[in-house]
């Protein structure tokens, strides 16, 4: 049961990566992650004894499922290594691709050598995977484990080191940290198997090492699934945050959303609704600034200059010299002031702080700036209801 839980989690993580690769542009990192997670899921599934017996019987070769597990473990190490070296590299894309191909070629050669060594070795009677490990890793046993375990140990050590080095407090950084912890556990399990293949050791039993490998698989699956879980909960929270501001602006500019897909992946829906808010805010700002200019022109007796006003005027401005929360609150108060003036926007236009207030601070992305305004608007609306 535990084996299938591990295999299921790894399969789910692999499926999410495949879905992401289908929706977005395929990349070396996506392919490497699919290979690493899928291969590790195969390793977990092949350690389920009924499936092991079925494969051995179907292929008519005792314990061949264990050899396939070795190949899958090599594939996991190769995919993980390509993933981390691609993410950490600053070289040109063509150079990175050549390095990835070279890594895959080395892994494929080691996999072929491993299979050849397995088929050339003396056949053993059909046994459970754990019992097979005890016999082959005992003194005088098969030496076919040396090369693959050495490769896995070196590759995953590189992955664990680079993963720890590039971990940070962002969503992807936290996921990379958890993934790297799983790689560390896999390195420890691989080191034990390598020591057992080289010579006898009583530090850890085969069963305990297999359990450690299973724990490593769980941690790797958790690290792979963590971004999707955090993205889902984060997207739900962001939808709740922007809902009041989106509803208010939709009543003023209902035509902005015409032709926009109403459903889709949660993250895409958040981005889509934020783009609607951004477009509506720019329309409101242009209308308010145009009204202000008409008032100034009428007072001065000059011609209306509204025709020269466009979105580029906002993009070329610098944000005001005030804290970001004060700036976001100023925009929110401007929108809030006009929420009951659907027929006459003079009140809202009078509260307009200026075009430069709509320009986000340099430390904010477009998404973060929309969220900051929406949060301030939501607080104003909550305060008005109480």
C-alpha positions as CSV (number, residue, x, y, z in Angstrom):
1,X,0.0,0.0,0.0
2,X,2.8,2.5,0.9
3,X,4.6,1.6,-2.3
4,X,1.5,2.6,-4.3
5,X,1.0,5.8,-2.4
6,X,4.6,6.8,-3.3
7,X,4.1,5.7,-6.9
8,X,0.8,7.5,-7.1
9,X,2.3,10.8,-5.7
10,X,5.2,10.6,-8.1
11,X,2.8,9.8,-11.0
12,X,0.7,12.8,-10.0
13,X,3.7,15.0,-10.0
14,X,4.8,13.6,-13.4
15,X,1.3,14.2,-14.8
16,X,1.3,17.8,-13.6
17,X,4.7,18.4,-15.2
18,X,3.4,16.9,-18.5
19,X,0.3,19.0,-18.4
20,X,2.4,22.1,-17.7
21,X,4.7,21.2,-20.6
22,X,1.6,20.8,-22.9
23,X,0.2,24.2,-21.9
24,X,3.4,26.1,-22.0
25,X,6.5,25.8,-24.3
26,X,8.4,22.6,-23.9
27,X,11.8,23.2,-22.3
28,X,14.9,21.2,-21.2
29,X,13.8,21.7,-17.6
30,X,10.3,20.4,-18.1
31,X,11.6,17.3,-20.0
32,X,14.2,16.6,-17.4
33,X,11.6,16.9,-14.5
34,X,9.3,14.5,-16.4
35,X,12.1,12.0,-16.8
36,X,13.3,12.3,-13.2
37,X,9.8,12.0,-11.6
38,X,8.5,9.4,-14.0
39,X,11.6,7.2,-13.5
40,X,11.4,7.5,-9.8
41,X,7.7,6.5,-9.9
42,X,8.7,3.4,-12.0
43,X,11.3,2.5,-9.3
44,X,8.6,2.7,-6.7
45,X,6.1,0.7,-8.7
46,X,8.6,-2.0,-9.6
47,X,9.2,-2.7,-5.9
48,X,5.7,-3.9,-5.5
49,X,6.1,-7.6,-5.3
50,X,3.0,-8.7,-7.4
51,X,4.0,-6.4,-10.2
52,X,7.6,-7.6,-10.0
53,X,6.5,-11.2,-10.3
54,X,4.2,-10.3,-13.3
55,X,7.0,-8.5,-15.2
56,X,9.5,-11.3,-14.5
57,X,7.0,-13.9,-15.7
58,X,6.0,-11.9,-18.8
59,X,9.6,-11.3,-19.8
60,X,10.6,-14.8,-18.9
61,X,13.7,-13.7,-17.0
62,X,14.0,-14.0,-13.2
63,X,14.4,-10.7,-11.3
64,X,14.6,-8.6,-14.4
65,X,12.3,-6.1,-12.7
66,X,15.2,-5.3,-10.4
67,X,17.4,-4.6,-13.4
68,X,14.7,-2.3,-14.8
69,X,14.6,-0.5,-11.4
70,X,18.3,0.1,-11.8
71,X,17.8,1.6,-15.2
72,X,14.9,3.8,-13.9
73,X,17.1,5.0,-11.1
74,X,19.8,6.0,-13.6
75,X,17.1,7.8,-15.6
76,X,16.0,9.7,-12.4
77,X,19.6,10.7,-11.7
78,X,20.1,11.8,-15.3
79,X,16.9,13.9,-15.4
80,X,17.6,15.5,-12.0
81,X,21.1,16.3,-13.0
82,X,20.0,17.9,-16.4
83,X,17.3,19.9,-14.6
84,X,19.6,21.4,-12.0
85,X,22.5,22.1,-14.3
86,X,20.1,23.8,-16.8
87,X,18.5,26.0,-14.1
88,X,21.9,26.9,-12.6
89,X,23.7,27.6,-15.8
90,X,24.2,31.0,-17.4
91,X,25.5,29.7,-20.7
92,X,23.9,30.1,-24.1
93,X,20.8,27.9,-24.8
94,X,22.7,26.0,-27.5
95,X,25.6,25.2,-25.1
96,X,23.1,24.2,-22.4
97,X,21.4,21.8,-24.8
98,X,24.7,20.2,-25.9
99,X,25.6,19.7,-22.2
100,X,22.2,18.1,-21.5
101,X,22.5,15.8,-24.5
102,X,26.0,14.7,-23.3
103,X,24.6,13.9,-19.9
104,X,21.8,11.8,-21.4
105,X,24.3,10.0,-23.5
106,X,26.5,9.1,-20.5
107,X,23.4,7.9,-18.6
108,X,22.2,5.8,-21.5
109,X,25.7,4.2,-21.8
110,X,25.7,3.4,-18.1
111,X,22.2,1.9,-18.4
112,X,23.2,-0.3,-21.3
113,X,26.3,-1.5,-19.4
114,X,24.1,-2.2,-16.4
115,X,21.7,-4.3,-18.4
116,X,24.5,-6.2,-20.1
117,X,26.1,-7.0,-16.8
118,X,22.7,-8.2,-15.5
119,X,22.1,-10.6,-18.4
120,X,25.7,-11.9,-18.3
121,X,25.5,-12.7,-14.6
122,X,24.4,-16.1,-13.4
123,X,20.6,-16.3,-13.1
124,X,19.2,-16.5,-9.6
125,X,15.9,-18.0,-8.6
126,X,12.9,-15.7,-8.5
127,X,12.9,-13.8,-5.2
128,X,11.4,-10.6,-3.8
129,X,13.3,-7.3,-4.6
130,X,14.6,-6.9,-1.1
131,X,15.8,-10.5,-0.9
132,X,17.5,-10.0,-4.2
133,X,19.4,-7.0,-2.8
134,X,20.5,-8.9,0.2
135,X,22.0,-11.7,-1.9
136,X,23.6,-9.6,-4.7
137,X,25.0,-7.0,-2.3
138,X,26.5,-9.6,0.1
139,X,30.2,-10.4,-0.1
140,X,30.9,-12.4,-3.2
141,X,27.7,-11.3,-4.8
142,X,27.1,-9.6,-8.2
143,X,29.2,-6.6,-9.0
144,X,26.7,-5.2,-11.5
145,X,25.6,-2.6,-8.8
146,X,29.0,-0.8,-8.8
147,X,28.7,1.3,-11.9
148,X,25.1,2.4,-11.7
149,X,25.3,3.2,-8.0
150,X,28.5,5.2,-8.4
151,X,26.8,7.2,-11.2
152,X,23.6,7.8,-9.2
153,X,25.7,8.8,-6.1
154,X,27.8,11.3,-8.0
155,X,24.9,12.7,-10.0
156,X,22.5,13.1,-7.1
157,X,25.3,14.6,-4.9
158,X,25.6,17.3,-7.6
159,X,21.8,17.8,-7.6
160,X,21.6,18.0,-3.8
161,X,24.5,20.6,-3.6
162,X,23.2,22.8,-6.4
163,X,19.6,22.5,-5.2
164,X,20.6,23.7,-1.7
165,X,22.6,26.5,-3.1
166,X,19.8,27.9,-5.3
167,X,17.0,27.4,-2.7
168,X,15.3,30.6,-1.5
169,X,12.1,31.8,0.1
170,X,10.1,32.0,-3.1
171,X,7.5,29.3,-3.9
172,X,9.9,27.7,-6.4
173,X,12.8,28.1,-4.1
174,X,11.0,26.3,-1.2
175,X,10.0,23.5,-3.5
176,X,13.6,23.2,-4.7
177,X,14.7,23.0,-1.1
178,X,12.3,20.1,-0.3
179,X,13.3,18.4,-3.6
180,X,17.0,18.7,-2.6
181,X,16.3,17.2,0.9
182,X,14.9,14.2,-1.0
183,X,18.0,14.0,-3.1
184,X,20.1,14.0,0.0
185,X,18.2,11.0,1.4
186,X,18.6,9.3,-2.0
187,X,22.4,10.0,-1.9
188,X,22.6,8.4,1.6
189,X,20.7,5.3,0.4
190,X,22.8,5.1,-2.8
191,X,26.0,5.4,-0.7
192,X,24.9,2.5,1.5
193,X,24.2,0.3,-1.6
194,X,27.6,1.2,-3.0
195,X,29.3,0.3,0.2
196,X,27.5,-3.0,0.3
197,X,28.5,-3.7,-3.3
198,X,32.2,-2.9,-2.5
199,X,32.4,-4.7,0.8
200,X,30.4,-5.9,3.8
201,X,29.1,-3.2,6.2
202,X,27.0,-3.5,9.3
203,X,26.1,0.2,9.5
204,X,22.6,-0.3,8.0
205,X,20.5,-3.2,6.9
206,X,19.1,-3.6,3.4
207,X,15.6,-3.2,4.7
208,X,16.4,0.1,6.5
209,X,18.2,1.4,3.4
210,X,15.1,0.5,1.3
211,X,12.9,2.3,3.8
212,X,15.2,5.3,3.6
213,X,14.9,5.3,-0.2
214,X,11.1,5.2,0.1
215,X,11.2,8.2,2.4
216,X,13.4,10.0,-0.1
217,X,10.8,9.3,-2.8
218,X,8.1,10.7,-0.7
219,X,10.1,13.9,0.0
220,X,10.9,14.3,-3.7
221,X,7.3,13.8,-4.6
222,X,6.4,16.4,-2.0
223,X,8.9,18.9,-3.4
224,X,7.6,18.4,-6.9
225,X,4.0,18.8,-5.8
226,X,4.6,21.8,-3.5
227,X,4.6,24.5,-6.2
228,X,1.2,23.3,-7.5
229,X,-0.3,23.1,-4.1
230,X,1.0,26.5,-3.1
231,X,-0.1,28.0,-6.5
232,X,-3.6,26.6,-6.0
233,X,-4.1,28.0,-2.5
234,X,-2.4,31.2,-3.5
235,X,-4.6,31.6,-6.5
236,X,-7.7,31.1,-4.4
237,X,-6.6,33.7,-1.9
238,X,-5.8,36.2,-4.8
239,X,-9.2,35.6,-6.3
240,X,-10.8,36.5,-3.0
241,X,-8.6,39.6,-2.7
242,X,-9.3,41.0,-6.2
243,X,-13.0,40.1,-6.3
244,X,-14.4,43.3,-4.8
245,X,-12.3,45.6,-7.0
246,X,-13.0,43.5,-10.1
247,X,-16.8,43.6,-9.4
248,X,-16.7,47.4,-8.9
249,X,-14.7,48.0,-12.1
250,X,-16.8,45.6,-14.1
251,X,-19.9,47.6,-13.3
252,X,-18.2,50.7,-14.8
253,X,-16.6,49.0,-17.8
254,X,-18.6,45.8,-18.7
255,X,-17.3,45.8,-22.2
256,X,-13.7,45.2,-21.1
257,X,-14.3,41.5,-20.5
258,X,-16.0,40.8,-23.8
259,X,-14.5,37.8,-25.6
260,X,-12.4,36.8,-22.6
261,X,-12.5,33.1,-21.7
262,X,-14.5,32.8,-18.4
263,X,-13.0,29.4,-17.3
264,X,-9.7,27.7,-17.4
265,X,-6.8,26.7,-15.1
266,X,-6.9,28.6,-11.8
267,X,-3.7,30.5,-12.3
268,X,-4.8,31.6,-15.8
269,X,-8.1,32.8,-14.4
270,X,-6.3,34.9,-11.8
271,X,-4.0,36.5,-14.5
272,X,-7.0,37.1,-16.7
273,X,-9.0,38.9,-14.0
274,X,-5.9,40.9,-13.1
275,X,-5.6,42.0,-16.7
276,X,-9.3,43.1,-16.7
277,X,-8.6,45.2,-13.5
278,X,-5.5,46.7,-15.1
279,X,-7.4,47.7,-18.3
280,X,-10.3,49.2,-16.3
281,X,-7.9,51.2,-14.0
282,X,-6.2,52.7,-17.1
283,X,-9.6,53.6,-18.6
284,X,-10.7,55.2,-15.3
285,X,-7.4,57.1,-15.0
286,X,-7.7,58.4,-18.6
287,X,-11.2,59.5,-18.0
288,X,-10.3,61.2,-14.7
289,X,-7.3,63.0,-16.2
290,X,-9.2,64.0,-19.2
291,X,-11.9,65.6,-17.0
292,X,-9.2,67.4,-15.0
293,X,-7.6,68.7,-18.2
294,X,-10.9,69.9,-19.6
295,X,-11.5,71.8,-16.4
296,X,-8.1,73.4,-16.5
297,X,-8.5,74.3,-20.2
298,X,-12.0,75.7,-19.7
299,X,-10.6,77.9,-16.9
300,X,-7.7,79.1,-18.9
301,X,-9.8,79.5,-22.1
302,X,-7.7,77.1,-24.1
303,X,-8.6,74.2,-26.4
304,X,-9.2,70.7,-24.9
305,X,-6.0,68.6,-24.8
306,X,-7.7,65.3,-24.0
307,X,-6.9,63.8,-27.5
308,X,-3.2,63.7,-26.6
309,X,-3.8,61.5,-23.5
310,X,-3.2,57.8,-23.7
311,X,-1.8,54.9,-21.7
312,X,1.8,55.7,-22.7
313,X,1.4,58.8,-20.6
314,X,1.1,56.6,-17.5
315,X,3.9,54.3,-18.5
316,X,6.4,57.1,-18.9
317,X,5.7,58.6,-15.4
318,X,7.5,57.8,-12.2
319,X,5.6,56.7,-9.1
320,X,5.0,59.4,-6.4
321,X,7.6,59.7,-3.6
322,X,5.4,58.0,-1.0
323,X,5.4,54.5,0.5
324,X,3.9,51.8,-1.6
325,X,1.1,51.0,0.8
326,X,0.1,54.7,0.9
327,X,0.2,54.9,-2.9
328,X,-2.0,51.7,-3.2
329,X,-4.4,53.1,-0.7
330,X,-4.7,56.4,-2.6
331,X,-5.7,54.5,-5.8
332,X,-8.1,52.3,-3.8
333,X,-9.7,55.4,-2.2
334,X,-10.1,57.0,-5.6
335,X,-12.0,54.0,-6.9
336,X,-14.0,53.7,-3.7
337,X,-15.1,57.3,-3.9
338,X,-16.8,56.7,-7.2
339,X,-18.5,53.4,-6.5
340,X,-21.9,55.1,-5.8
341,X,-21.6,57.6,-8.6
342,X,-22.5,55.4,-11.6
343,X,-24.4,58.3,-13.3
344,X,-22.0,61.1,-12.4
345,X,-18.3,60.4,-11.9
346,X,-17.4,63.9,-10.8
347,X,-16.8,62.8,-7.2
348,X,-14.4,60.1,-8.3
349,X,-12.7,62.4,-10.7
350,X,-12.2,64.9,-7.9
351,X,-10.6,62.2,-5.8
352,X,-8.2,61.2,-8.6
353,X,-4.7,61.5,-7.2
354,X,-2.9,61.8,-10.5
355,X,-1.6,59.6,-13.3
356,X,1.7,59.0,-11.6
357,X,-0.1,57.3,-8.7
358,X,-1.2,54.5,-11.0
359,X,2.4,53.7,-11.9
360,X,3.6,50.9,-9.7
361,X,6.7,51.3,-7.5
362,X,9.9,49.9,-8.9
363,X,10.0,47.1,-6.4
364,X,6.5,45.8,-7.5
365,X,5.6,43.7,-10.5
366,X,2.3,44.4,-12.3
367,X,0.7,41.4,-10.5
368,X,1.9,42.5,-7.1
369,X,0.7,46.1,-7.7
370,X,-2.8,45.0,-8.7
371,X,-2.9,42.8,-5.5
372,X,-1.8,45.7,-3.3
373,X,-4.5,48.0,-4.7
374,X,-7.1,45.2,-4.4
375,X,-6.2,44.5,-0.8
376,X,-6.6,48.2,0.1
377,X,-9.9,48.4,-1.7
378,X,-11.1,45.2,0.1
379,X,-10.2,46.8,3.4
380,X,-12.2,50.0,2.6
381,X,-15.2,48.0,1.5
382,X,-15.1,45.8,4.7
383,X,-14.8,49.0,6.8
384,X,-17.9,50.5,5.0
385,X,-20.0,47.4,5.8
386,X,-19.2,47.4,9.5
